[in-house]
Amino acid sequence: MRPWIENLLALQQVDMRIINLRLRLKIIPREIDKLNRKIAAAEAQLTEAKNSAQKTAHEIKRTESAIAEINVRIKQLQQQSSLIKKNTEYQAMLSQIDTQKDKISDLETALLLLFDQDEEQREKFRETEKEFKAEKNNVSEEIDELTAQAEEVRTEISRLTARRPPLEAKIEADVLVQYQRLLKSGRLPLAKVNAAGICGNCHLKVTPQTMTETRKETVIHCDNCSCLLYLET
Ligand SMILES: [Zn+2]
């Protein structure tokens, strides 16, 4: 294998690794965002569970004070009734007291349901909170790992980038220019062509003339995708 091929392959190996690492570096922040969104959604669920529990607790207090108010009203009515002389008025008063007692009975039934609801919601909140804490821990760990990984990738890119100049120095200027142009265009700069004349990059057949040149290991481009070619051995 001619030195230009060997040297270019060495440089290409480094550059491909850098390209892949840069891609990874682009993806990591997106993965972190996704994890942050996941934890925000879990936190919203927790808030919702908390709000529901608070709403019921508030409703319990409201019902209890309504019962207390009616009890006061009943006591007042009872005191008033002791002063009434007329039987019809007295009966009317007793009827009023009964109406108030019925109201209390209804409220007490509602209160029992609220107590059940309260217990359920508190339990749900505790469970949601437990799940949230576990999830938050997991996500934090994952984010820490990704952050550390990004740092490692950056270090590796710097290390590889530092290896490029001595590799470039071994390559003829005009070949290097062609290589860089191909690299910038996003194509694989140097590709294998097999004995059947199929380019390893575009998978199309090159012309017999191009094949002859690759056998001689001259600097030659694929007729289809214009990448530099070397013969597979
Ligand atoms: Zn090709």
Residues whose N, C-alpha, C, O or C-beta is under 5 A from the ligand:
A	BS01	ZN	C199 N201 C202 C222 N224 C225 S226
